[in-house]
Amino acid sequence: MKFVMLCLTALGSFGVLFLVAKFIGHKQIAQLDFFDYITGITIGSIAAEMATELEEPWKPLTAMVIYGGITLLLSIISNKFPRTRKYLNGTPTILMDHGKLYYKNLKKAKLDLSEFMVMCRQQGYFDLTNIQTAVFEYTGKLTILPVSSQRPVTPNDMHLSPEQELLFTELIMDGRILEDNLKRMGFDLNWLNKQLKQHHIYSPRDVILAVCDQNQKFVVYKKESSDN
């Protein structure tokens, strides 16, 4: 009977947390998934309780399993049935579009105007007329589409075709050669020493960091004399 009551209590507390979090709004969980935020805090609290519970540790353990199971179940449901995501995680909300602020949507997102303006300034938009569309994502993050005249110039705008940049791989870190990375890139120590000599470096111990991409673009950062 006690075990059944514990399960019901855990399920009930999960439901209460869900309703409270939905009531507070998504601005409290910036960049975290809605249920990850809830269960992360809750499971952490239960785990702390379990660490100090010497008489009946199975109680918080059971609650942790229930919370984890529910979170997993909801994740499976949202993946298999995409339409449920708007009920579980919420949907993006347009706060501003074509120079018009939507006050009702601000209230729906649990944001006041000053908070909205702070979020705009944090992304470098001090003048609201430079914003075409502002969307408050369900993760609690504000996404901004600038007006065309304020959009950064791209190579396509200038009819340029720059070479595609590739990921760099670390070959030397803190004076130590990363031989596994060197082999994976298809290079050897002779090649590395040759690259270093071209930069007037004769020992890897004099290097803080050396990186290279598949196009053999080699970049090295030498230690200053005070770092040795």
Residue pairs with C-beta under 8 A, 6 or more apart in sequence:
3 62
6 59
6 62
6 63
7 62
7 66
9 63
10 62
10 63
10 66
10 67
11 66
11 70
13 42
13 63
14 42
14 66
14 67
14 70
17 38
17 42
18 38
21 28
21 29
21 34
21 37
21 38
22 90
24 110
25 109
25 110
25 111
26 34
26 90
26 109
26 110
26 136
26 138
26 139
26 140
27 109
27 110
27 111
27 115
27 140
28 37
28 140
29 37
29 139
29 140
30 139
30 140
30 141
31 139
31 140
31 141
32 40
32 139
32 140
33 89
33 139
34 88
34 89
34 90
34 138
35 71
35 74
35 75
35 88
35 89
36 71
39 67
39 68
39 70
39 71
42 67
43 64
43 67
43 68
46 60
46 63
46 64
46 67
47 60
47 64
49 60
50 57
50 60
50 61
50 64
53 59
53 60
74 88
77 84
77 88
78 84
78 85
78 88
78 89
89 138
90 138
91 138
92 135
92 136
92 137
92 138
92 143
93 105
93 108
93 109
93 135
93 136
94 102
94 105
94 133
94 134
94 135
94 136
95 101
95 102
95 105
95 106
95 109
95 111
95 116
95 134
95 135
95 136
95 142
96 102
96 128
96 131
96 133
96 134
97 132
97 133
97 134
98 132
98 133
99 129
101 113
105 136
106 112
106 113
106 116
109 136
111 136
116 134
116 142
117 128
119 142
120 126
120 128
120 131
120 134
120 142
120 144
123 142
123 144
125 131
125 144
125 146
129 147
130 146
130 147
130 150
131 144
131 145
131 146
131 147
132 145
132 146
132 147
132 148
133 144
133 145
134 142
134 143
134 144
134 145
135 142
135 143
135 144
135 145
136 142
136 143
137 143
155 161
155 162
163 215
165 213
166 213
166 214
166 215
166 217
167 213
168 211
168 212
168 213
168 217
168 219
169 181
169 184
169 185
169 211
169 212
169 213
170 178
170 181
170 209
170 210
170 211
171 177
171 178
171 181
171 182
171 185
171 187
171 192
171 210
171 211
171 212
172 178
172 192
172 204
172 207
172 209
172 210
172 220
173 208
173 209
174 208
174 209
175 204
175 205
175 206
175 207
175 208
175 223
176 204
177 189
177 192
177 204
179 189
182 188
182 189
182 192
185 212
185 214
187 212
192 204
192 210
195 210
195 212
195 218
195 220
196 202
196 203
196 204
196 207
196 210
196 220
199 220
199 222
201 207
201 220
201 222
204 210
206 222
206 223
206 228
207 220
207 221
207 222
207 223
208 221
208 222
208 223
208 227
209 220
209 221
210 218
210 219
210 220
210 221
211 218
211 219
211 220
212 218
212 219
